[in-house]
């Protein structure tokens, strides 16, 4: 019988167990799901980066490691992992990210902060522009970036995107060459970061690239903290080059209480809540990949080890 090891925080097991078992039952698949198996008897590992498993060598029967999170920057560096690794891409994760990104984009587009925080009671009678007159740039057009780009485009924003490889997204102008980065940043009135954490993307937002932005632009980062040179962003915020930033991810989490971001009024800190894996939809994706593994079909969302995502 198939053995599926749930190698994620124990408090998450009850949330996933009922859904995974039900989806397996619906597909008429018999399997054992547990948090404890002898390593050599495990067929699939459902994994979270904070798992106690760090050495995959004993899992000689394992056909795939199925990551519960979208990010794989930690596990992809594990040299003991030789099994196929799949990152999490599910409808709940995409929908949650899209809603968060659209919400904060509209917040900056409509200039809501000046009305929400107005202690001097100033009557600021400025009508915001229409979405069609606002340029949005998204760096990173994977599943989450593409979903966000489509939703923003449907609202009416002029959306451009830049990624590591060529993409085709309806009503979104896409770029993928390194030489195109300056061009897409030059027009970015609101910049959204949804790139993965790789050696090529670390500190991609730095003194030079921040200078490419139009003065008074806004930055939204629900991607990875390593994408931003913190000191460079702080300088840009204090100078007015960047008018505001909404940051959900950081190099160190929780963000230390003495970090300057907490004390800059134009910075909104959110505690890595832009989106999360939902047990109901994620379980369906996990079972789908297990079925594909059993049928000898290619796994969905397979990680490219060399690319790092």
C-alpha positions as CSV (number, residue, x, y, z in Angstrom):
1,X,0.0,0.0,0.0
2,X,1.1,3.5,-0.7
3,X,2.6,5.5,2.2
4,X,2.4,9.3,2.2
5,X,4.5,11.1,4.8
6,X,3.2,14.4,6.0
7,X,6.5,16.2,6.9
8,X,5.2,19.6,7.9
9,X,4.4,21.2,11.3
10,X,2.2,18.7,13.2
11,X,-0.5,21.3,13.9
12,X,-1.1,21.4,10.1
13,X,-1.8,17.7,9.8
14,X,-5.4,17.7,10.9
15,X,-6.2,20.5,8.5
16,X,-4.8,18.5,5.5
17,X,-5.6,14.9,6.6
18,X,-9.3,15.0,6.0
19,X,-9.1,16.7,2.6
20,X,-6.2,14.5,1.3
21,X,-8.0,11.3,2.4
22,X,-11.2,12.4,0.8
23,X,-9.6,13.3,-2.5
24,X,-7.8,10.0,-2.5
25,X,-11.0,8.2,-1.8
26,X,-12.8,10.0,-4.6
27,X,-10.1,8.8,-7.0
28,X,-10.4,5.2,-5.5
29,X,-6.8,5.3,-4.3
30,X,-5.9,3.4,-1.1
31,X,-3.1,4.9,0.8
32,X,-1.7,5.5,4.3
33,X,-1.2,9.1,5.3
34,X,0.8,9.7,8.5
35,X,3.4,11.9,10.2
36,X,5.6,8.9,10.9
37,X,6.8,6.1,8.7
38,X,10.1,4.2,8.4
39,X,12.0,6.2,5.8
40,X,12.5,3.3,3.4
41,X,8.7,2.7,3.2
42,X,7.7,6.2,2.1
43,X,6.3,6.7,-1.4
44,X,5.6,10.5,-1.3
45,X,6.7,13.3,1.1
46,X,4.4,16.3,1.7
47,X,7.0,18.8,2.8
48,X,7.2,22.2,4.4
49,X,10.6,24.1,4.6
50,X,10.4,24.1,8.4
51,X,10.1,20.3,8.5
52,X,12.4,18.3,10.8
53,X,13.5,16.3,7.7
54,X,16.8,17.7,6.4
55,X,18.4,14.5,5.1
56,X,16.5,12.8,2.2
57,X,19.0,10.0,1.7
58,X,17.1,7.3,3.6
59,X,14.0,7.8,1.6
60,X,15.0,5.4,-1.1
61,X,11.5,4.5,-2.2
62,X,10.2,8.1,-2.4
63,X,8.9,9.1,-5.8
64,X,8.5,12.8,-5.2
65,X,8.7,15.6,-2.6
66,X,5.6,17.8,-2.7
67,X,6.2,21.2,-1.3
68,X,3.4,22.9,0.6
69,X,4.7,26.4,-0.1
70,X,5.2,28.2,-3.3
71,X,8.8,29.2,-2.3
72,X,11.5,26.5,-2.6
73,X,14.6,28.6,-2.1
74,X,15.6,26.6,1.0
75,X,14.9,23.0,0.0
76,X,16.3,23.4,-3.5
77,X,19.8,23.9,-2.0
78,X,19.6,20.6,-0.1
79,X,22.1,18.3,-1.9
80,X,20.6,15.1,-0.3
81,X,17.4,15.7,-2.2
82,X,17.6,13.7,-5.4
83,X,13.9,13.0,-5.8
84,X,11.6,15.2,-8.0
85,X,10.6,18.3,-6.2
86,X,7.2,20.0,-6.9
87,X,6.3,23.5,-5.7
88,X,2.8,24.4,-4.6
89,X,0.7,26.2,-7.1
90,X,-3.0,26.0,-6.2
91,X,-6.1,28.1,-6.9
92,X,-6.5,29.3,-3.3
93,X,-2.9,30.5,-3.2
94,X,-3.3,32.3,-6.5
95,X,-6.6,33.9,-5.5
96,X,-5.3,35.0,-2.2
97,X,-2.3,36.7,-3.7
98,X,-4.3,38.3,-6.4
99,X,-6.7,39.8,-3.9
100,X,-3.9,41.2,-1.8
101,X,-2.0,42.6,-4.8
102,X,-5.1,44.2,-6.3
103,X,-6.1,45.6,-2.9
104,X,-2.9,47.4,-2.3
105,X,-2.5,48.5,-5.9
106,X,-6.0,50.1,-5.7
107,X,-5.0,51.7,-2.4
108,X,-2.0,53.5,-4.0
109,X,-3.8,54.2,-7.2
110,X,-6.7,55.9,-5.4
111,X,-4.5,57.7,-3.0
112,X,-6.4,56.3,0.0
113,X,-3.6,56.7,2.6
114,X,-4.0,60.5,2.6
115,X,-7.6,60.2,3.6
116,X,-7.3,57.3,6.0
117,X,-4.5,59.0,7.9
118,X,-5.4,62.7,8.0
119,X,-4.9,64.0,11.5
120,X,-4.9,67.6,10.4
121,X,-8.4,67.2,8.9
122,X,-7.3,68.6,5.5
123,X,-10.0,68.6,2.8
124,X,-8.0,66.9,0.0
125,X,-10.3,67.3,-2.9
126,X,-8.1,65.4,-5.5
127,X,-9.9,63.0,-7.8
128,X,-7.7,60.0,-8.7
129,X,-7.0,59.1,-12.3
130,X,-8.7,56.2,-14.1
131,X,-7.0,52.8,-14.1
132,X,-6.4,53.1,-17.9
133,X,-4.1,56.1,-17.1
134,X,-1.9,54.2,-14.5
135,X,1.1,52.1,-15.5
136,X,1.6,49.0,-13.4
137,X,4.8,46.8,-13.7
138,X,5.1,43.3,-12.3
139,X,8.5,41.7,-11.9
140,X,7.9,38.0,-12.0
141,X,5.2,36.3,-14.2
142,X,5.0,32.9,-12.7
143,X,1.6,31.5,-11.6
144,X,1.1,34.2,-8.9
145,X,2.5,37.1,-11.0
146,X,0.5,36.1,-14.1
147,X,-2.7,35.8,-12.1
148,X,-2.2,39.2,-10.6
149,X,-1.3,40.7,-14.0
150,X,-4.5,39.4,-15.5
151,X,-6.7,40.7,-12.7
152,X,-5.1,44.2,-12.8
153,X,-5.5,44.3,-16.6
154,X,-9.2,43.3,-16.3
155,X,-9.7,46.3,-14.0
156,X,-8.3,48.5,-16.8
157,X,-4.7,49.2,-15.7
158,X,-1.9,49.3,-18.2
159,X,0.1,46.3,-17.1
160,X,3.6,45.4,-18.1
161,X,5.5,42.4,-16.8
162,X,9.1,41.2,-16.8
163,X,10.3,37.6,-16.1
164,X,13.2,35.3,-16.7
165,X,11.5,33.6,-19.7
166,X,9.1,34.7,-22.4
167,X,5.4,34.8,-21.4
168,X,2.2,35.4,-23.3
169,X,-0.6,37.0,-21.1
170,X,-3.6,38.6,-22.7
171,X,-3.6,42.4,-22.5
172,X,-0.3,42.4,-20.6
173,X,2.9,43.7,-22.3
174,X,5.6,41.2,-21.4
175,X,9.4,41.3,-21.4
176,X,12.1,38.8,-20.5
177,X,15.4,40.1,-21.6
178,X,17.8,41.5,-19.0
179,X,18.2,44.6,-21.2
180,X,14.4,45.2,-20.9
181,X,14.5,45.7,-17.1
182,X,15.3,49.4,-17.3
183,X,12.5,50.0,-19.8
184,X,9.8,48.3,-17.7
185,X,10.9,50.2,-14.6
186,X,11.0,53.5,-16.4
187,X,7.2,53.4,-16.7
188,X,6.3,51.7,-13.4
189,X,4.1,54.1,-11.4
190,X,3.3,51.1,-9.2
191,X,5.9,48.3,-9.1
192,X,4.9,44.8,-7.8
193,X,7.6,42.2,-7.0
194,X,6.7,38.6,-7.4
195,X,10.0,37.1,-8.4
196,X,11.5,33.9,-6.8
197,X,14.5,34.1,-4.5
198,X,17.5,33.1,-6.7
199,X,21.1,34.3,-7.0
200,X,20.0,36.3,-10.1
201,X,17.1,38.1,-8.4
202,X,18.7,38.9,-5.0
203,X,19.0,42.7,-4.6
204,X,17.4,43.3,-8.0
205,X,15.8,46.4,-6.4
206,X,18.9,48.5,-5.6
207,X,20.1,52.0,-5.9
208,X,20.4,51.8,-9.7
209,X,17.1,50.1,-10.4
210,X,15.2,52.4,-8.0
211,X,16.6,55.3,-9.9
212,X,15.0,54.0,-13.1
213,X,11.5,54.4,-11.5
214,X,9.4,57.5,-12.1
215,X,9.8,59.9,-9.2
216,X,7.0,59.3,-6.7
217,X,6.3,55.8,-7.7
218,X,5.0,53.1,-5.3
219,X,6.5,49.6,-4.5
220,X,4.6,46.5,-3.4
221,X,6.5,43.4,-2.4
222,X,4.7,40.2,-1.6
223,X,7.4,38.2,-3.3
224,X,10.7,37.7,-1.3
225,X,12.6,40.0,1.1
226,X,15.9,39.2,-0.7
227,X,14.7,41.0,-3.8
228,X,15.3,44.4,-2.2
229,X,18.4,46.1,-0.9
230,X,16.8,47.5,2.2
231,X,19.2,50.5,2.6
232,X,18.7,51.5,-1.0
233,X,14.9,51.4,-0.6
234,X,15.1,53.4,2.6
235,X,17.2,56.1,0.9
236,X,14.7,56.2,-2.0
237,X,11.7,56.5,0.4
238,X,13.3,59.3,2.4
239,X,14.2,61.2,-0.8
240,X,10.7,60.9,-2.3
241,X,11.9,58.9,-5.3
242,X,9.6,56.2,-4.0
243,X,6.4,57.7,-2.4
244,X,5.4,54.6,-0.5
245,X,6.0,50.9,-0.1
246,X,3.9,48.0,1.1
247,X,6.2,45.2,2.2
248,X,5.0,41.7,3.2
249,X,8.2,39.8,3.1
250,X,11.6,40.5,4.7
251,X,15.1,39.1,5.0
252,X,14.5,38.4,8.6
253,X,11.1,37.4,9.8
254,X,9.5,38.6,12.1
255,X,10.9,41.9,11.1
256,X,13.1,43.1,14.0
257,X,11.5,45.9,16.0
258,X,14.5,48.1,15.5
259,X,14.3,47.9,11.7
260,X,14.0,51.3,10.1
261,X,11.0,50.2,8.0
262,X,8.8,50.4,11.2
263,X,9.6,54.1,11.6
264,X,9.0,55.3,8.0
265,X,5.5,56.7,7.7
266,X,5.3,55.8,4.0
267,X,6.0,52.2,4.6
268,X,3.3,49.6,5.4
269,X,4.6,46.4,7.0
270,X,2.4,43.3,6.8
271,X,3.6,40.0,8.4
272,X,3.9,37.7,5.4
273,X,0.2,37.4,5.0
274,X,-0.2,38.3,1.3
275,X,-1.3,34.7,0.6
276,X,-1.0,31.3,2.1
277,X,-1.6,27.7,1.2
278,X,-5.2,26.7,1.8
279,X,-5.7,23.1,2.9
280,X,-8.8,22.5,0.8
281,X,-7.3,23.6,-2.6
282,X,-3.7,22.6,-1.8
283,X,-4.8,19.0,-0.9
284,X,-6.4,18.6,-4.3
285,X,-3.2,19.6,-6.0
286,X,-1.1,17.3,-3.8
287,X,-3.4,14.3,-4.7
288,X,-3.3,15.3,-8.4
289,X,0.5,15.0,-8.4
290,X,0.4,11.7,-6.5
291,X,-2.0,10.3,-9.1
292,X,0.4,11.5,-11.9
293,X,3.3,9.9,-10.2
294,X,1.4,6.6,-10.0
295,X,0.5,6.8,-13.6
296,X,4.0,7.7,-14.7
297,X,2.9,11.1,-16.0
298,X,5.1,14.2,-15.6
299,X,4.6,16.0,-12.3
300,X,2.9,19.4,-12.3
301,X,5.0,22.4,-11.1
302,X,8.2,20.5,-11.2
303,X,11.1,22.6,-9.8
304,X,14.1,23.4,-12.1
305,X,17.0,22.8,-9.7
306,X,19.4,24.8,-11.8
307,X,17.1,27.8,-12.1
308,X,16.2,27.5,-8.4
309,X,12.4,27.6,-8.8
